[in-house]
Amino acid sequence: MPSVNAFIKEGYVVVATDYQGLGGGGKHQYAVAATQGRDIINSVRAVSSMKKSGAGKKAIIYGWSQGGGASIAAASLSDYIEKKGTSADNIHFLGFVALAPFDLSVLVAGNKIDKPTSDKMIKELIVNFSDNVFNFTHFAMSVWGTQAAFSNLKLNDLFTEEGIRVIDTILSNKCMHVAADTIKYLYGEQYKYLFRQEPQNSEAWVRAFLKVSIVPIKPIAPVIIYWGTKDIVLPPIMGKIYQEQMCKLGGDVGRVQLAGEQTHFSTPNAAAELYLSWIKERILEKPTLNACPKE
């Protein structure tokens, strides 16, 4: 979690989300925005319900990479946020910060979802995320997590039998970075052959990716995205299309290109001073000008 000490010095209560399938049983639904956005909201409710924490009813959600995608997912879950009878109702979410966020749905939006289109999309995703073992592990974990959310999907739609065994074993026991290290150690540059040459059931997978991605609903509060020009883990175009989509719906979505040639991994530190001041202004409920690009 970036900038934890800085937040604590400001007197904020900080809560880290224990995503479904990490701390408890079941599979981690990695990159399943519909699940992880709710997990974040629930973590805020949980800490607000603990009187000794000193947490109040005002909250900011922020996150990097997986957490960035979960943050912008939470921003559009207005019905879930307004739900009553929770451990802590009436939380006032003042803003959402996304550092290099993911959003698969924007890459699909507007396309006709049929078998030829879906086959092409899945093959392109496999190729694009197989350029190095780290990106491969990201996509493999996303597939693994999505399958956990949909009983009509099977891992052998996309993976070989060996791939299923390896991916399921590793991802059941390790998080992203060490999982990538393990796959690299075991397979060197041959990891990409864990995917089937001809994916099956592609249309169901594309529809699932759409269903669990960020819903096209106006964010309930301002959103700010920070991105680097050298991010090759999550393409910055995702955030750009997300901004365009949400601004058309009347949202307030800013997007800041970081100075220099920031990578996916340097983004949190490079953006820290910017989002710390942005969050402070939201906590103080200062008025904002809509950050959407002017046409």
Secondary structure as UniProt FT lines:
FT   TURN            2..3
FT   HELIX           4..9
FT   TURN            10..11
FT   TURN            20..22
FT   TURN            30..31
FT   HELIX           33..49
FT   HELIX           51..53
FT   STRAND          58..64
FT   HELIX           66..75
FT   HELIX           78..81
FT   STRAND          92..99
FT   HELIX           105..108
FT   TURN            109..110
FT   HELIX           115..128
FT   TURN            129..130
FT   HELIX           133..149
FT   TURN            151..152
FT   HELIX           155..157
FT   HELIX           161..171
FT   TURN            172..173
FT   HELIX           176..187
FT   TURN            188..189
FT   HELIX           191..194
FT   HELIX           202..212
FT   STRAND          223..227
FT   TURN            229..230
FT   HELIX           237..248
FT   TURN            249..250
FT   STRAND          253..257
FT   TURN            264..266
FT   HELIX           267..283
FT   TURN            284..285
//
